[in-house]
Amino acid sequence: MIVIKEFDDDEPDVGFSQDKDLKPTKKAYEVDFKVFSPTDIQAHQDKQINEVSAILGQPSEATAILLRHLRWNKERLIELYMEKPDMVLEKAGLGPASAQAVTTKVIKGFMCDICVEDTPGLETYALKCGHRYCVDCYRQYLAQKIKDEGEAARIQCPTSGCSRIVDSKSLDMLVAAELKARYEGPTEDEDLGLIYT
């Protein structure tokens, strides 16, 4: 006589956990996160800028602009730059050979296209794109961008249609000291609320 045993549901499956073990320990809307101070963020950005700058062979100011342009995606930046460096530089507002000495010039017979000032000895400034304006107009333009629009990292040349980016060395030279705190961010003491006025 042959006995055939049928499968029945009375015996629990061995090796499978109970339903209670499958329930998530966190709610769907709960997310792990970490809060960074402005100092921590700046340190992380500086580290990325230095790493990418060494790979691309670009100055740190240009590398910072490139990283901002590609929203801090350094892998994508390196990939695109290795394929078409001139195109990447141009789209980021740098153009080829973006490194330049930051100086003002007095040009004989110059007339500013913004304020129409043509006083002899008028100090002027131009980005690598060559669009030249008087220093006072540049300072006013940068102050307006920083104060009114909250911009500092991607300020473009004042000429309409020009996408050249004002680099950090130019900002440091042209922007008044009281405005620098607006785009450089608080110091560690200010961040901690330790500054007394």
Backbone torsions as a table, in degrees:
resi	resn	phi	psi	omega
1	MET	NA	133.3	-179.2
2	ILE	-105.5	129.6	179.0
3	VAL	-104.4	123.6	177.3
4	ILE	-108.0	123.5	-180.0
5	LYS	-97.7	126.7	178.3
6	GLU	-86.7	153.6	177.1
7	PHE	-74.8	133.9	174.6
8	ASP	-130.7	162.3	-174.6
9	ASP	-87.2	6.3	-177.0
10	ASP	-73.6	-26.7	-178.2
11	GLU	-92.3	130.5	179.1
12	PRO	-72.0	149.2	176.6
13	ASP	-72.8	129.1	178.3
14	VAL	-86.9	138.2	179.1
15	GLY	100.0	-13.9	176.5
16	PHE	-103.1	138.6	-179.5
17	SER	-82.2	164.5	179.3
18	GLN	-75.0	160.7	-178.4
19	ASP	-56.8	-33.7	-177.6
20	LYS	-62.9	-28.0	179.0
21	ASP	-74.1	-20.8	-176.9
22	LEU	-84.4	-13.7	-178.5
23	LYS	-70.4	136.7	179.4
24	PRO	-67.1	150.9	-179.6
25	THR	-83.3	-18.6	179.1
26	LYS	-120.0	157.0	174.0
27	LYS	-72.0	156.7	-177.4
28	ALA	-61.9	-29.8	-176.8
29	TYR	-88.7	-6.1	178.3
30	GLU	-83.6	131.1	-176.5
31	VAL	-131.3	142.3	174.0
32	ASP	-74.9	136.1	178.8
33	PHE	-152.3	163.9	176.3
34	LYS	-135.8	135.8	179.4
35	VAL	-94.0	127.6	179.2
36	PHE	-105.6	142.7	174.7
37	SER	-79.0	161.4	176.4
38	PRO	-56.7	-33.5	178.3
39	THR	-65.6	-42.0	177.9
40	ASP	-63.9	-42.1	179.9
41	ILE	-63.1	-45.4	-179.9
42	GLN	-62.7	-40.9	179.3
43	ALA	-63.4	-41.5	178.4
44	HIS	-65.6	-42.5	178.5
45	GLN	-63.9	-43.8	179.3
46	ASP	-60.9	-40.2	178.8
47	LYS	-62.7	-46.3	178.4
48	GLN	-63.8	-41.9	179.6
49	ILE	-60.1	-46.2	-179.7
50	ASN	-63.8	-41.4	179.0
51	GLU	-62.1	-50.3	-176.7
52	VAL	-70.0	-36.3	178.5
53	SER	-60.2	-41.0	178.7
54	ALA	-65.7	-36.0	-179.5
55	ILE	-73.1	-45.2	-175.0
56	LEU	-81.9	-21.3	-176.4
57	GLY	73.6	26.6	178.6
58	GLN	-104.9	153.7	174.4
59	PRO	-63.2	157.1	-176.2
60	SER	-62.4	-33.9	179.0
61	GLU	-63.5	-44.5	179.2
62	ALA	-67.1	-39.2	179.5
63	THR	-63.8	-39.6	178.2
64	ALA	-61.8	-41.8	178.8
65	ILE	-65.6	-42.3	178.5
66	LEU	-62.5	-43.2	179.4
67	LEU	-65.0	-40.9	177.4
68	ARG	-63.6	-40.0	-179.7
69	HIS	-59.8	-39.4	-179.9
70	LEU	-100.2	24.7	174.2
71	ARG	53.4	42.9	174.8
72	TRP	63.2	23.2	175.8
73	ASN	-90.9	89.0	-172.5
74	LYS	-68.1	-33.4	178.5
75	GLU	-63.7	-44.6	179.4
76	ARG	-65.1	-41.2	178.3
77	LEU	-60.1	-48.5	-178.6
78	ILE	-61.8	-43.4	179.6
79	GLU	-60.9	-50.6	-179.3
80	LEU	-65.1	-40.9	-178.2
81	TYR	-64.6	-39.0	179.6
82	MET	-67.2	-31.6	179.0
83	GLU	-78.1	-49.8	-175.1
84	LYS	-143.1	79.3	-175.9
85	PRO	-61.1	-42.8	-178.4
86	ASP	-63.2	-40.2	179.2
87	MET	-64.8	-42.6	-179.6
88	VAL	-64.4	-45.5	178.7
89	LEU	-61.2	-43.5	-179.0
90	GLU	-65.2	-44.8	-179.5
91	LYS	-66.0	-29.1	178.5
92	ALA	-81.8	-6.0	179.2
93	GLY	89.3	18.8	-179.1
94	LEU	-105.9	-40.6	-175.9
95	GLY	69.9	165.6	179.4
96	PRO	-65.9	152.1	178.5
97	ALA	52.3	57.6	-175.3
98	SER	-79.0	-14.4	-179.0
99	ALA	-70.5	129.5	179.8
100	GLN	-151.0	156.6	175.0
101	ALA	-75.6	136.6	-178.7
102	VAL	-92.9	103.9	179.7
103	THR	-144.4	158.1	173.5
104	THR	-100.6	158.9	-180.0
105	LYS	-133.9	149.9	170.2
106	VAL	-106.1	118.2	-177.4
107	ILE	-114.6	125.0	-178.6
108	LYS	-63.1	130.3	177.5
109	GLY	77.8	11.6	-178.8
110	PHE	-75.0	139.7	173.0
111	MET	-127.1	125.2	-179.4
112	CYS	-69.4	130.2	179.8
113	ASP	-73.6	-14.5	180.0
114	ILE	-89.1	-56.8	-175.8
115	CYS	-99.0	-5.5	179.9
116	VAL	59.9	29.6	177.2
117	GLU	-83.5	136.2	179.4
118	ASP	-135.6	28.3	179.6
119	THR	-60.3	135.8	176.0
120	PRO	-60.3	141.1	-179.8
121	GLY	82.3	12.4	-179.0
122	LEU	-68.9	123.6	178.4
123	GLU	-74.5	135.0	-178.8
124	THR	-128.0	163.6	177.4
125	TYR	-145.4	145.0	176.4
126	ALA	-141.8	143.1	171.6
127	LEU	-76.7	-178.9	180.0
128	LYS	-60.1	-24.1	179.7
129	CYS	-67.7	-19.7	177.2
130	GLY	93.2	-3.0	177.9
131	HIS	-74.3	111.1	-171.8
132	ARG	-106.6	135.7	177.2
133	TYR	-139.0	165.2	177.4
134	CYS	-69.5	153.1	-176.9
135	VAL	-60.3	-38.7	179.5
136	ASP	-61.3	-42.4	178.5
137	CYS	-66.8	-40.7	177.4
138	TYR	-60.9	-45.5	-179.8
139	ARG	-62.0	-43.5	179.4
140	GLN	-63.6	-42.8	179.4
141	TYR	-61.4	-47.6	-179.4
142	LEU	-66.1	-40.2	178.2
143	ALA	-62.2	-41.4	178.9
144	GLN	-64.1	-42.0	179.4
145	LYS	-64.3	-41.1	-177.1
146	ILE	-75.5	-49.0	-176.5
147	LYS	-73.1	-52.2	-171.9
148	ASP	-83.8	-34.9	-175.6
149	GLU	-106.3	-8.0	178.3
150	GLY	67.3	24.2	-177.0
151	GLU	-103.9	145.9	172.5
152	ALA	-153.5	-30.9	-174.3
153	ALA	-79.2	-27.8	-175.1
154	ARG	-132.3	43.7	177.4
155	ILE	-75.2	127.3	-179.1
156	GLN	-93.8	164.2	175.8
157	CYS	-51.9	143.4	179.8
158	PRO	-63.7	-19.1	-179.1
159	THR	-69.4	129.0	179.9
160	SER	-59.3	129.4	178.4
161	GLY	88.6	-10.2	178.9
162	CYS	-88.8	130.7	-177.5
163	SER	-103.2	10.7	179.2
164	ARG	-63.0	134.5	-177.3
165	ILE	-93.9	137.6	175.5
166	VAL	-75.3	118.0	-176.7
167	ASP	-78.9	168.9	-174.6
168	SER	-65.9	-31.9	178.2
169	LYS	-66.0	-39.5	177.8
170	SER	-66.4	-41.9	177.3
171	LEU	-59.5	-46.0	-179.1
172	ASP	-60.4	-37.5	-178.6
173	MET	-75.2	-38.8	-170.3
174	LEU	-95.4	-22.8	-174.3
175	VAL	-90.1	139.1	178.6
176	ALA	-65.1	152.2	-175.3
177	ALA	-57.4	-39.2	-177.7
178	GLU	-68.1	-24.0	177.7
179	LEU	-83.7	-23.4	-178.2
180	LYS	-58.8	-35.4	179.6
181	ALA	-63.0	-27.0	-179.2
182	ARG	-71.0	-33.7	-179.1
183	TYR	-104.2	-18.7	177.0
184	GLU	-85.1	-17.5	179.1
185	GLY	88.0	170.4	-177.4
186	PRO	-73.2	154.1	172.5
187	THR	-75.0	172.3	-178.7
188	GLU	-62.0	-39.7	178.9
189	ASP	-64.7	-42.0	178.4
190	GLU	-65.2	-37.9	179.2
191	ASP	-61.7	-35.3	-179.8
192	LEU	-86.6	-1.3	179.2
193	GLY	76.3	27.7	-176.3
194	LEU	-97.2	0.9	-180.0
195	ILE	-88.0	128.6	179.9
196	TYR	-112.1	132.7	179.6
197	THR	-110.6	NA	NA
